[in-house]
Amino acid sequence: MKCPRCDGNKIEVIATSPVGNVWEVYECMDCFYSWRSTETPVVHEKFKLTKEQIDHLPMIPPIPPLDK
């Protein structure tokens, strides 16, 4: 299985349906895109990522501590 956004192949199952084994949720460990097995994920070309783009994405700043 390949990621629909970055074509990565490091895909993990992160959730399963609680009843009946009806669906699974997959997540790409490269770009963190997730989708359900019952969907046909379509990612517009504008939102696709390459390995180089992922490697150079800015870090998300941490949430500062709340004042008490």
Predicted model as a PDB file, atoms N, CA, C, CB and O in Angstrom, pLDDT in the B-factor column:
MODEL        1                                                                  
ATOM      1  N   MET A   1       0.859  -1.178   0.000  1.00 90.00           N  
ATOM      2  CA  MET A   1       0.000   0.000   0.000  1.00 90.00           C  
ATOM      3  C   MET A   1       0.902   1.237   0.000  1.00 90.00           C  
ATOM      4  CB  MET A   1      -0.976   0.001   1.238  1.00 90.00           C  
ATOM      5  O   MET A   1       1.928   1.275   0.679  1.00 90.00           O  
ATOM      6  N   LYS A   2       0.500   2.235  -0.770  1.00 94.00           N  
ATOM      7  CA  LYS A   2       1.240   3.488  -0.844  1.00 94.00           C  
ATOM      8  C   LYS A   2       0.363   4.631  -0.362  1.00 94.00           C  
ATOM      9  CB  LYS A   2       1.733   3.751  -2.280  1.00 94.00           C  
ATOM     10  O   LYS A   2      -0.862   4.587  -0.468  1.00 94.00           O  
ATOM     11  N   CYS A   3       1.016   5.649   0.167  1.00 96.00           N  
ATOM     12  CA  CYS A   3       0.308   6.841   0.617  1.00 96.00           C  
ATOM     13  C   CYS A   3      -0.194   7.623  -0.596  1.00 96.00           C  
ATOM     14  CB  CYS A   3       1.224   7.726   1.502  1.00 96.00           C  
ATOM     15  O   CYS A   3       0.556   7.834  -1.550  1.00 96.00           O  
ATOM     16  N   PRO A   4      -1.458   8.056  -0.565  1.00 96.00           N  
ATOM     17  CA  PRO A   4      -1.999   8.814  -1.693  1.00 96.00           C  
ATOM     18  C   PRO A   4      -1.410  10.220  -1.810  1.00 96.00           C  
ATOM     19  CB  PRO A   4      -3.497   8.909  -1.568  1.00 96.00           C  
ATOM     20  O   PRO A   4      -1.510  10.841  -2.868  1.00 96.00           O  
ATOM     21  N   ARG A   5      -0.792  10.735  -0.729  1.00 96.00           N  
ATOM     22  CA  ARG A   5      -0.253  12.097  -0.775  1.00 96.00           C  
ATOM     23  C   ARG A   5       1.224  12.140  -1.136  1.00 96.00           C  
ATOM     24  CB  ARG A   5      -0.460  12.774   0.553  1.00 96.00           C  
ATOM     25  O   ARG A   5       1.644  12.998  -1.912  1.00 96.00           O  
ATOM     26  N   CYS A   6       2.035  11.208  -0.574  1.00 95.00           N  
ATOM     27  CA  CYS A   6       3.482  11.305  -0.808  1.00 95.00           C  
ATOM     28  C   CYS A   6       4.075  10.061  -1.457  1.00 95.00           C  
ATOM     29  CB  CYS A   6       4.189  11.566   0.492  1.00 95.00           C  
ATOM     30  O   CYS A   6       5.281  10.012  -1.697  1.00 95.00           O  
ATOM     31  N   ASP A   7       3.264   9.069  -1.742  1.00 94.00           N  
ATOM     32  CA  ASP A   7       3.707   7.794  -2.322  1.00 94.00           C  
ATOM     33  C   ASP A   7       4.643   7.020  -1.390  1.00 94.00           C  
ATOM     34  CB  ASP A   7       4.406   8.044  -3.652  1.00 94.00           C  
ATOM     35  O   ASP A   7       5.332   6.098  -1.826  1.00 94.00           O  
ATOM     36  N   GLY A   8       4.668   7.393  -0.115  1.00 93.00           N  
ATOM     37  CA  GLY A   8       5.463   6.653   0.859  1.00 93.00           C  
ATOM     38  C   GLY A   8       4.865   5.277   1.113  1.00 93.00           C  
ATOM     39  O   GLY A   8       3.686   5.043   0.849  1.00 93.00           O  
ATOM     40  N   ASN A   9       5.685   4.376   1.626  1.00 94.00           N  
ATOM     41  CA  ASN A   9       5.179   3.030   1.883  1.00 94.00           C  
ATOM     42  C   ASN A   9       5.253   2.634   3.353  1.00 94.00           C  
ATOM     43  CB  ASN A   9       5.945   2.036   1.059  1.00 94.00           C  
ATOM     44  O   ASN A   9       5.081   1.463   3.690  1.00 94.00           O  
ATOM     45  N   LYS A  10       5.510   3.611   4.235  1.00 96.00           N  
ATOM     46  CA  LYS A  10       5.499   3.335   5.672  1.00 96.00           C  
ATOM     47  C   LYS A  10       4.090   3.647   6.199  1.00 96.00           C  
ATOM     48  CB  LYS A  10       6.600   4.185   6.432  1.00 96.00           C  
ATOM     49  O   LYS A  10       3.850   4.712   6.767  1.00 96.00           O  
ATOM     50  N   ILE A  11       3.179   2.711   6.002  1.00 97.00           N  
ATOM     51  CA  ILE A  11       1.777   2.894   6.381  1.00 97.00           C  
ATOM     52  C   ILE A  11       1.481   2.025   7.605  1.00 97.00           C  
ATOM     53  CB  ILE A  11       0.818   2.534   5.194  1.00 97.00           C  
ATOM     54  O   ILE A  11       1.854   0.853   7.650  1.00 97.00           O  
ATOM     55  N   GLU A  12       0.814   2.609   8.584  1.00 97.00           N  
ATOM     56  CA  GLU A  12       0.426   1.859   9.777  1.00 97.00           C  
ATOM     57  C   GLU A  12      -1.079   1.947   9.980  1.00 97.00           C  
ATOM     58  CB  GLU A  12       1.168   2.385  11.023  1.00 97.00           C  
ATOM     59  O   GLU A  12      -1.712   2.934   9.605  1.00 97.00           O  
ATOM     60  N   VAL A  13      -1.636   0.914  10.572  1.00 97.00           N  
ATOM     61  CA  VAL A  13      -3.042   0.937  10.975  1.00 97.00           C  
ATOM     62  C   VAL A  13      -3.084   1.636  12.334  1.00 97.00           C  
ATOM     63  CB  VAL A  13      -3.673  -0.533  11.040  1.00 97.00           C  
ATOM     64  O   VAL A  13      -2.435   1.197  13.284  1.00 97.00           O  
ATOM     65  N   ILE A  14      -3.850   2.725  12.422  1.00 97.00           N  
ATOM     66  CA  ILE A  14      -3.902   3.463  13.686  1.00 97.00           C  
ATOM     67  C   ILE A  14      -5.225   3.271  14.417  1.00 97.00           C  
ATOM     68  CB  ILE A  14      -3.672   4.938  13.434  1.00 97.00           C  
ATOM     69  O   ILE A  14      -5.340   3.629  15.589  1.00 97.00           O  
ATOM     70  N   ALA A  15      -6.229   2.709  13.738  1.00 96.00           N  
ATOM     71  CA  ALA A  15      -7.521   2.437  14.386  1.00 96.00           C  
ATOM     72  C   ALA A  15      -8.276   1.397  13.579  1.00 96.00           C  
ATOM     73  CB  ALA A  15      -8.368   3.738  14.527  1.00 96.00           C  
ATOM     74  O   ALA A  15      -8.071   1.253  12.374  1.00 96.00           O  
ATOM     75  N   THR A  16      -9.150   0.678  14.262  1.00 96.00           N  
ATOM     76  CA  THR A  16     -10.038  -0.282  13.596  1.00 96.00           C  
ATOM     77  C   THR A  16     -11.450  -0.069  14.105  1.00 96.00           C  
ATOM     78  CB  THR A  16      -9.577  -1.754  13.842  1.00 96.00           C  
ATOM     79  O   THR A  16     -11.651   0.456  15.200  1.00 96.00           O  
ATOM     80  N   SER A  17     -12.420  -0.473  13.315  1.00 95.00           N  
ATOM     81  CA  SER A  17     -13.806  -0.304  13.735  1.00 95.00           C  
ATOM     82  C   SER A  17     -14.045  -1.099  15.013  1.00 95.00           C  
ATOM     83  CB  SER A  17     -14.785  -0.752  12.618  1.00 95.00           C  
ATOM     84  O   SER A  17     -13.577  -2.231  15.134  1.00 95.00           O  
ATOM     85  N   PRO A  18     -14.766  -0.520  15.960  1.00 93.00           N  
ATOM     86  CA  PRO A  18     -14.984  -1.192  17.240  1.00 93.00           C  
ATOM     87  C   PRO A  18     -15.877  -2.424  17.140  1.00 93.00           C  
ATOM     88  CB  PRO A  18     -15.583  -0.229  18.215  1.00 93.00           C  
ATOM     89  O   PRO A  18     -15.814  -3.309  17.994  1.00 93.00           O  
ATOM     90  N   VAL A  19     -16.703  -2.485  16.106  1.00 91.00           N  
ATOM     91  CA  VAL A  19     -17.615  -3.619  15.943  1.00 91.00           C  
ATOM     92  C   VAL A  19     -17.537  -4.106  14.499  1.00 91.00           C  
ATOM     93  CB  VAL A  19     -19.082  -3.225  16.321  1.00 91.00           C  
ATOM     94  O   VAL A  19     -17.657  -3.311  13.566  1.00 91.00           O  
ATOM     95  N   GLY A  20     -17.342  -5.377  14.318  1.00 88.00           N  
ATOM     96  CA  GLY A  20     -17.508  -5.992  13.017  1.00 88.00           C  
ATOM     97  C   GLY A  20     -16.357  -5.919  12.035  1.00 88.00           C  
ATOM     98  O   GLY A  20     -16.528  -6.336  10.889  1.00 88.00           O  
ATOM     99  N   ASN A  21     -15.194  -5.411  12.416  1.00 87.00           N  
ATOM    100  CA  ASN A  21     -14.088  -5.333  11.464  1.00 87.00           C  
ATOM    101  C   ASN A  21     -14.511  -4.707  10.138  1.00 87.00           C  
ATOM    102  CB  ASN A  21     -13.518  -6.717  11.217  1.00 87.00           C  
ATOM    103  O   ASN A  21     -14.201  -5.234   9.069  1.00 87.00           O  
ATOM    104  N   VAL A  22     -15.218  -3.585  10.212  1.00 95.00           N  
ATOM    105  CA  VAL A  22     -15.778  -2.958   9.023  1.00 95.00           C  
ATOM    106  C   VAL A  22     -14.777  -2.042   8.326  1.00 95.00           C  
ATOM    107  CB  VAL A  22     -17.017  -2.177   9.388  1.00 95.00           C  
ATOM    108  O   VAL A  22     -14.769  -1.959   7.098  1.00 95.00           O  
ATOM    109  N   TRP A  23     -13.934  -1.355   9.094  1.00 97.00           N  
ATOM    110  CA  TRP A  23     -12.974  -0.426   8.506  1.00 97.00           C  
ATOM    111  C   TRP A  23     -11.710  -0.354   9.354  1.00 97.00           C  
ATOM    112  CB  TRP A  23     -13.596   0.969   8.357  1.00 97.00           C  
ATOM    113  O   TRP A  23     -11.688  -0.775  10.510  1.00 97.00           O  
ATOM    114  N   GLU A  24     -10.660   0.191   8.749  1.00 97.00           N  
ATOM    115  CA  GLU A  24      -9.408   0.505   9.433  1.00 97.00           C  
ATOM    116  C   GLU A  24      -9.017   1.920   9.035  1.00 97.00           C  
ATOM    117  CB  GLU A  24      -8.271  -0.528   9.078  1.00 97.00           C  
ATOM    118  O   GLU A  24      -9.381   2.392   7.958  1.00 97.00           O  
ATOM    119  N   VAL A  25      -8.277   2.592   9.903  1.00 97.00           N  
ATOM    120  CA  VAL A  25      -7.735   3.900   9.563  1.00 97.00           C  
ATOM    121  C   VAL A  25      -6.234   3.730   9.425  1.00 97.00           C  
ATOM    122  CB  VAL A  25      -8.098   4.988  10.643  1.00 97.00           C  
ATOM    123  O   VAL A  25      -5.568   3.199  10.314  1.00 97.00           O  
ATOM    124  N   TYR A  26      -5.708   4.193   8.283  1.00 97.00           N  
ATOM    125  CA  TYR A  26      -4.287   4.100   7.983  1.00 97.00           C  
ATOM    126  C   TYR A  26      -3.649   5.471   8.131  1.00 97.00           C  
ATOM    127  CB  TYR A  26      -4.056   3.540   6.563  1.00 97.00           C  
ATOM    128  O   TYR A  26      -4.303   6.495   7.935  1.00 97.00           O  
ATOM    129  N   GLU A  27      -2.364   5.484   8.480  1.00 97.00           N  
ATOM    130  CA  GLU A  27      -1.618   6.731   8.543  1.00 97.00           C  
ATOM    131  C   GLU A  27      -0.245   6.527   7.926  1.00 97.00           C  
ATOM    132  CB  GLU A  27      -1.497   7.232  10.000  1.00 97.00           C  
ATOM    133  O   GLU A  27       0.421   5.523   8.177  1.00 97.00           O  
ATOM    134  N   CYS A  28       0.165   7.487   7.121  1.00 96.00           N  
ATOM    135  CA  CYS A  28       1.492   7.472   6.531  1.00 96.00           C  
ATOM    136  C   CYS A  28       2.473   8.026   7.557  1.00 96.00           C  
ATOM    137  CB  CYS A  28       1.534   8.296   5.204  1.00 96.00           C  
ATOM    138  O   CYS A  28       2.265   9.114   8.093  1.00 96.00           O  
ATOM    139  N   MET A  29       3.527   7.289   7.828  1.00 95.00           N  
ATOM    140  CA  MET A  29       4.509   7.710   8.815  1.00 95.00           C  
ATOM    141  C   MET A  29       5.506   8.719   8.242  1.00 95.00           C  
ATOM    142  CB  MET A  29       5.248   6.502   9.353  1.00 95.00           C  
ATOM    143  O   MET A  29       6.347   9.238   8.976  1.00 95.00           O  
ATOM    144  N   ASP A  30       5.422   8.999   6.952  1.00 93.00           N  
ATOM    145  CA  ASP A  30       6.291  10.012   6.344  1.00 93.00           C  
ATOM    146  C   ASP A  30       5.638  11.387   6.373  1.00 93.00           C  
ATOM    147  CB  ASP A  30       6.634   9.628   4.902  1.00 93.00           C  
ATOM    148  O   ASP A  30       6.257  12.359   6.806  1.00 93.00           O  
ATOM    149  N   CYS A  31       4.371  11.477   5.908  1.00 93.00           N  
ATOM    150  CA  CYS A  31       3.721  12.790   5.808  1.00 93.00           C  
ATOM    151  C   CYS A  31       2.533  12.944   6.751  1.00 93.00           C  
ATOM    152  CB  CYS A  31       3.263  13.027   4.391  1.00 93.00           C  
ATOM    153  O   CYS A  31       1.934  14.017   6.824  1.00 93.00           O  
ATOM    154  N   PHE A  32       2.190  11.879   7.474  1.00 92.00           N  
ATOM    155  CA  PHE A  32       1.114  11.881   8.477  1.00 92.00           C  
ATOM    156  C   PHE A  32      -0.291  12.039   7.898  1.00 92.00           C  
ATOM    157  CB  PHE A  32       1.355  12.981   9.458  1.00 92.00           C  
ATOM    158  O   PHE A  32      -1.221  12.394   8.622  1.00 92.00           O  
ATOM    159  N   TYR A  33      -0.450  11.781   6.615  1.00 95.00           N  
ATOM    160  CA  TYR A  33      -1.783  11.753   5.997  1.00 95.00           C  
ATOM    161  C   TYR A  33      -2.494  10.503   6.504  1.00 95.00           C  
ATOM    162  CB  TYR A  33      -1.697  11.762   4.412  1.00 95.00           C  
ATOM    163  O   TYR A  33      -1.869   9.455   6.662  1.00 95.00           O  
ATOM    164  N   SER A  34      -3.785  10.606   6.758  1.00 96.00           N  
ATOM    165  CA  SER A  34      -4.538   9.430   7.204  1.00 96.00           C  
ATOM    166  C   SER A  34      -5.824   9.304   6.398  1.00 96.00           C  
ATOM    167  CB  SER A  34      -4.856   9.519   8.719  1.00 96.00           C  
ATOM    168  O   SER A  34      -6.376  10.291   5.911  1.00 96.00           O  
ATOM    169  N   TRP A  35      -6.286   8.055   6.271  1.00 96.00           N  
ATOM    170  CA  TRP A  35      -7.505   7.769   5.527  1.00 96.00           C  
ATOM    171  C   TRP A  35      -8.099   6.457   6.006  1.00 96.00           C  
ATOM    172  CB  TRP A  35      -7.228   7.719   4.014  1.00 96.00           C  
ATOM    173  O   TRP A  35      -7.407   5.616   6.580  1.00 96.00           O  
ATOM    174  N   ARG A  36      -9.392   6.297   5.759  1.00 96.00           N  
ATOM    175  CA  ARG A  36     -10.101   5.095   6.165  1.00 96.00           C  
ATOM    176  C   ARG A  36     -10.155   4.100   5.005  1.00 96.00           C  
ATOM    177  CB  ARG A  36     -11.523   5.442   6.650  1.00 96.00           C  
ATOM    178  O   ARG A  36     -10.208   4.494   3.840  1.00 96.00           O  
ATOM    179  N   SER A  37     -10.142   2.821   5.334  1.00 96.00           N  
ATOM    180  CA  SER A  37     -10.143   1.780   4.301  1.00 96.00           C  
ATOM    181  C   SER A  37     -11.395   1.796   3.441  1.00 96.00           C  
ATOM    182  CB  SER A  37      -9.999   0.429   4.938  1.00 96.00           C  
ATOM    183  O   SER A  37     -11.382   1.262   2.332  1.00 96.00           O  
ATOM    184  N   THR A  38     -12.470   2.393   3.923  1.00 95.00           N  
ATOM    185  CA  THR A  38     -13.704   2.446   3.150  1.00 95.00           C  
ATOM    186  C   THR A  38     -13.725   3.623   2.172  1.00 95.00           C  
ATOM    187  CB  THR A  38     -14.894   2.533   4.084  1.00 95.00           C  
ATOM    188  O   THR A  38     -14.665   3.762   1.388  1.00 95.00           O  
ATOM    189  N   GLU A  39     -12.698   4.467   2.215  1.00 93.00           N  
ATOM    190  CA  GLU A  39     -12.605   5.615   1.319  1.00 93.00           C  
ATOM    191  C   GLU A  39     -11.699   5.280   0.131  1.00 93.00           C  
ATOM    192  CB  GLU A  39     -12.071   6.856   2.077  1.00 93.00           C  
ATOM    193  O   GLU A  39     -10.853   4.388   0.206  1.00 93.00           O  
ATOM    194  N   THR A  40     -11.893   5.996  -0.937  1.00 92.00           N  
ATOM    195  CA  THR A  40     -10.940   5.978  -2.035  1.00 92.00           C  
ATOM    196  C   THR A  40     -10.270   7.342  -2.000  1.00 92.00           C  
ATOM    197  CB  THR A  40     -11.635   5.679  -3.443  1.00 92.00           C  
ATOM    198  O   THR A  40     -10.775   8.299  -2.585  1.00 92.00           O  
ATOM    199  N   PRO A  41      -9.127   7.436  -1.312  1.00 92.00           N  
ATOM    200  CA  PRO A  41      -8.522   8.757  -1.130  1.00 92.00           C  
ATOM    201  C   PRO A  41      -8.020   9.338  -2.452  1.00 92.00           C  
ATOM    202  CB  PRO A  41      -7.370   8.673  -0.130  1.00 92.00           C  
ATOM    203  O   PRO A  41      -7.330   8.679  -3.230  1.00 92.00           O  
ATOM    204  N   VAL A  42      -8.391  10.580  -2.668  1.00 92.00           N  
ATOM    205  CA  VAL A  42      -7.931  11.312  -3.849  1.00 92.00           C  
ATOM    206  C   VAL A  42      -7.302  12.602  -3.344  1.00 92.00           C  
ATOM    207  CB  VAL A  42      -9.113  11.600  -4.871  1.00 92.00           C  
ATOM    208  O   VAL A  42      -7.963  13.418  -2.702  1.00 92.00           O  
ATOM    209  N   VAL A  43      -6.035  12.774  -3.637  1.00 94.00           N  
ATOM    210  CA  VAL A  43      -5.324  13.976  -3.223  1.00 94.00           C  
ATOM    211  C   VAL A  43      -5.033  14.798  -4.472  1.00 94.00           C  
ATOM    212  CB  VAL A  43      -4.003  13.626  -2.448  1.00 94.00           C  
ATOM    213  O   VAL A  43      -4.380  14.325  -5.402  1.00 94.00           O  
ATOM    214  N   HIS A  44      -5.522  16.024  -4.481  1.00 95.00           N  
ATOM    215  CA  HIS A  44      -5.291  16.913  -5.621  1.00 95.00           C  
ATOM    216  C   HIS A  44      -3.784  17.110  -5.794  1.00 95.00           C  
ATOM    217  CB  HIS A  44      -6.015  18.290  -5.421  1.00 95.00           C  
ATOM    218  O   HIS A  44      -3.046  17.195  -4.813  1.00 95.00           O  
ATOM    219  N   GLU A  45      -3.349  17.179  -7.013  1.00 94.00           N  
ATOM    220  CA  GLU A  45      -1.915  17.307  -7.336  1.00 94.00           C  
ATOM    221  C   GLU A  45      -1.259  18.466  -6.585  1.00 94.00           C  
ATOM    222  CB  GLU A  45      -1.729  17.503  -8.844  1.00 94.00           C  
ATOM    223  O   GLU A  45      -0.085  18.390  -6.222  1.00 94.00           O  
ATOM    224  N   LYS A  46      -2.012  19.524  -6.359  1.00 94.00           N  
ATOM    225  CA  LYS A  46      -1.509  20.709  -5.653  1.00 94.00           C  
ATOM    226  C   LYS A  46      -1.082  20.384  -4.212  1.00 94.00           C  
ATOM    227  CB  LYS A  46      -2.583  21.805  -5.642  1.00 94.00           C  
ATOM    228  O   LYS A  46      -0.224  21.065  -3.650  1.00 94.00           O  
ATOM    229  N   PHE A  47      -1.683  19.342  -3.617  1.00 93.00           N  
ATOM    230  CA  PHE A  47      -1.411  19.016  -2.223  1.00 93.00           C  
ATOM    231  C   PHE A  47      -0.508  17.802  -2.040  1.00 93.00           C  
ATOM    232  CB  PHE A  47      -2.697  18.782  -1.510  1.00 93.00           C  
ATOM    233  O   PHE A  47      -0.272  17.372  -0.911  1.00 93.00           O  
ATOM    234  N   LYS A  48      -0.004  17.252  -3.130  1.00 95.00           N  
ATOM    235  CA  LYS A  48       0.926  16.120  -3.018  1.00 95.00           C  
ATOM    236  C   LYS A  48       2.274  16.622  -2.527  1.00 95.00           C  
ATOM    237  CB  LYS A  48       1.082  15.385  -4.382  1.00 95.00           C  
ATOM    238  O   LYS A  48       2.639  17.774  -2.760  1.00 95.00           O  
ATOM    239  N   LEU A  49       3.016  15.748  -1.840  1.00 94.00           N  
ATOM    240  CA  LEU A  49       4.322  16.098  -1.301  1.00 94.00           C  
ATOM    241  C   LEU A  49       5.375  15.118  -1.779  1.00 94.00           C  
ATOM    242  CB  LEU A  49       4.284  16.132   0.225  1.00 94.00           C  
ATOM    243  O   LEU A  49       5.098  13.934  -1.974  1.00 94.00           O  
ATOM    244  N   THR A  50       6.582  15.619  -1.966  1.00 94.00           N  
ATOM    245  CA  THR A  50       7.718  14.757  -2.277  1.00 94.00           C  
ATOM    246  C   THR A  50       8.532  14.557  -1.011  1.00 94.00           C  
ATOM    247  CB  THR A  50       8.597  15.362  -3.416  1.00 94.00           C  
ATOM    248  O   THR A  50       8.353  15.283  -0.033  1.00 94.00           O  
ATOM    249  N   LYS A  51       9.426  13.576  -1.023  1.00 92.00           N  
ATOM    250  CA  LYS A  51      10.291  13.323   0.140  1.00 92.00           C  
ATOM    251  C   LYS A  51      11.109  14.569   0.461  1.00 92.00           C  
ATOM    252  CB  LYS A  51      11.233  12.114  -0.122  1.00 92.00           C  
ATOM    253  O   LYS A  51      11.284  14.913   1.630  1.00 92.00           O  
ATOM    254  N   GLU A  52      11.603  15.239  -0.559  1.00 93.00           N  
ATOM    255  CA  GLU A  52      12.404  16.455  -0.345  1.00 93.00           C  
ATOM    256  C   GLU A  52      11.572  17.555   0.324  1.00 93.00           C  
ATOM    257  CB  GLU A  52      12.972  16.966  -1.689  1.00 93.00           C  
ATOM    258  O   GLU A  52      12.056  18.237   1.227  1.00 93.00           O  
ATOM    259  N   GLN A  53      10.323  17.727  -0.120  1.00 94.00           N  
ATOM    260  CA  GLN A  53       9.455  18.732   0.498  1.00 94.00           C  
ATOM    261  C   GLN A  53       9.187  18.388   1.961  1.00 94.00           C  
ATOM    262  CB  GLN A  53       8.128  18.846  -0.272  1.00 94.00           C  
ATOM    263  O   GLN A  53       9.212  19.271   2.818  1.00 94.00           O  
ATOM    264  N   ILE A  54       8.930  17.117   2.250  1.00 91.00           N  
ATOM    265  CA  ILE A  54       8.665  16.691   3.627  1.00 91.00           C  
ATOM    266  C   ILE A  54       9.889  16.963   4.499  1.00 91.00           C  
ATOM    267  CB  ILE A  54       8.288  15.185   3.676  1.00 91.00           C  
ATOM    268  O   ILE A  54       9.754  17.438   5.627  1.00 91.00           O  
ATOM    269  N   ASP A  55      11.080  16.665   3.985  1.00 90.00           N  
ATOM    270  CA  ASP A  55      12.311  16.871   4.749  1.00 90.00           C  
ATOM    271  C   ASP A  55      12.563  18.343   5.066  1.00 90.00           C  
ATOM    272  CB  ASP A  55      13.490  16.308   3.987  1.00 90.00           C  
ATOM    273  O   ASP A  55      13.266  18.652   6.028  1.00 90.00           O  
ATOM    274  N   HIS A  56      12.003  19.249   4.277  1.00 90.00           N  
ATOM    275  CA  HIS A  56      12.251  20.678   4.475  1.00 90.00           C  
ATOM    276  C   HIS A  56      11.045  21.451   5.013  1.00 90.00           C  
ATOM    277  CB  HIS A  56      12.685  21.290   3.180  1.00 90.00           C  
ATOM    278  O   HIS A  56      11.044  22.682   5.012  1.00 90.00           O  
ATOM    279  N   LEU A  57      10.035  20.739   5.465  1.00 86.00           N  
ATOM    280  CA  LEU A  57       8.887  21.419   6.063  1.00 86.00           C  
ATOM    281  C   LEU A  57       9.299  22.062   7.390  1.00 86.00           C  
ATOM    282  CB  LEU A  57       7.711  20.427   6.279  1.00 86.00           C  
ATOM    283  O   LEU A  57      10.113  21.503   8.124  1.00 86.00           O  
ATOM    284  N   PRO A  58       8.739  23.232   7.698  1.00 83.00           N  
ATOM    285  CA  PRO A  58       9.074  23.864   8.980  1.00 83.00           C  
ATOM    286  C   PRO A  58       8.513  23.056  10.152  1.00 83.00           C  
ATOM    287  CB  PRO A  58       8.531  25.307   9.026  1.00 83.00           C  
ATOM    288  O   PRO A  58       7.490  22.385  10.026  1.00 83.00           O  
ATOM    289  N   MET A  59       9.190  23.133  11.270  1.00 79.00           N  
ATOM    290  CA  MET A  59       8.735  22.456  12.476  1.00 79.00           C  
ATOM    291  C   MET A  59       7.523  23.198  13.036  1.00 79.00           C  
ATOM    292  CB  MET A  59       9.875  22.373  13.533  1.00 79.00           C  
ATOM    293  O   MET A  59       7.464  24.427  12.998  1.00 79.00           O  
ATOM    294  N   ILE A  60       6.571  22.449  13.549  1.00 78.00           N  
ATOM    295  CA  ILE A  60       5.417  23.060  14.203  1.00 78.00           C  
ATOM    296  C   ILE A  60       5.874  23.510  15.579  1.00 78.00           C  
ATOM    297  CB  ILE A  60       4.196  22.064  14.296  1.00 78.00           C  
ATOM    298  O   ILE A  60       6.432  22.713  16.334  1.00 78.00           O  
ATOM    299  N   PRO A  61       5.647  24.779  15.921  1.00 81.00           N  
ATOM    300  CA  PRO A  61       6.120  25.258  17.223  1.00 81.00           C  
ATOM    301  C   PRO A  61       5.366  24.577  18.367  1.00 81.00           C  
ATOM    302  CB  PRO A  61       5.962  26.786  17.321  1.00 81.00           C  
ATOM    303  O   PRO A  61       4.172  24.305  18.246  1.00 81.00           O  
ATOM    304  N   PRO A  62       6.058  24.303  19.476  1.00 80.00           N  
ATOM    305  CA  PRO A  62       5.388  23.691  20.621  1.00 80.00           C  
ATOM    306  C   PRO A  62       4.392  24.657  21.246  1.00 80.00           C  
ATOM    307  CB  PRO A  62       6.413  23.240  21.666  1.00 80.00           C  
ATOM    308  O   PRO A  62       4.518  25.874  21.104  1.00 80.00           O  
ATOM    309  N   ILE A  63       3.417  24.111  21.929  1.00 82.00           N  
ATOM    310  CA  ILE A  63       2.446  24.940  22.642  1.00 82.00           C  
ATOM    311  C   ILE A  63       3.117  25.430  23.910  1.00 82.00           C  
ATOM    312  CB  ILE A  63       1.124  24.151  22.963  1.00 82.00           C  
ATOM    313  O   ILE A  63       3.619  24.629  24.697  1.00 82.00           O  
ATOM    314  N   PRO A  64       3.130  26.741  24.115  1.00 84.00           N  
ATOM    315  CA  PRO A  64       3.787  27.252  25.332  1.00 84.00           C  
ATOM    316  C   PRO A  64       3.006  26.848  26.573  1.00 84.00           C  
ATOM    317  CB  PRO A  64       3.925  28.789  25.274  1.00 84.00           C  
ATOM    318  O   PRO A  64       1.801  26.608  26.502  1.00 84.00           O  
ATOM    319  N   PRO A  65       3.696  26.770  27.722  1.00 84.00           N  
ATOM    320  CA  PRO A  65       2.984  26.413  28.957  1.00 84.00           C  
ATOM    321  C   PRO A  65       1.948  27.475  29.314  1.00 84.00           C  
ATOM    322  CB  PRO A  65       3.978  26.231  30.122  1.00 84.00           C  
ATOM    323  O   PRO A  65       2.152  28.670  29.100  1.00 84.00           O  
ATOM    324  N   LEU A  66       0.845  27.007  29.859  1.00 84.00           N  
ATOM    325  CA  LEU A  66      -0.211  27.933  30.275  1.00 84.00           C  
ATOM    326  C   LEU A  66       0.161  28.575  31.604  1.00 84.00           C  
ATOM    327  CB  LEU A  66      -1.573  27.204  30.389  1.00 84.00           C  
ATOM    328  O   LEU A  66       0.722  27.925  32.485  1.00 84.00           O  
ATOM    329  N   ASP A  67      -0.156  29.851  31.736  1.00 80.00           N  
ATOM    330  CA  ASP A  67       0.079  30.548  33.010  1.00 80.00           C  
ATOM    331  C   ASP A  67      -0.917  30.026  34.034  1.00 80.00           C  
ATOM    332  CB  ASP A  67      -0.054  32.107  32.847  1.00 80.00           C  
ATOM    333  O   ASP A  67      -2.084  29.781  33.729  1.00 80.00           O  
ATOM    334  N   LYS A  68      -0.428  29.864  35.243  1.00 69.00           N  
ATOM    335  CA  LYS A  68      -1.314  29.379  36.308  1.00 69.00           C  
ATOM    336  C   LYS A  68      -1.768  30.487  37.179  1.00 69.00           C  
ATOM    337  CB  LYS A  68      -0.637  28.336  37.143  1.00 69.00           C  
ATOM    338  O   LYS A  68      -2.519  30.259  38.127  1.00 69.00           O  
TER     339      LYS A  68                                                      
ENDMDL                                                                          
END                                                                             
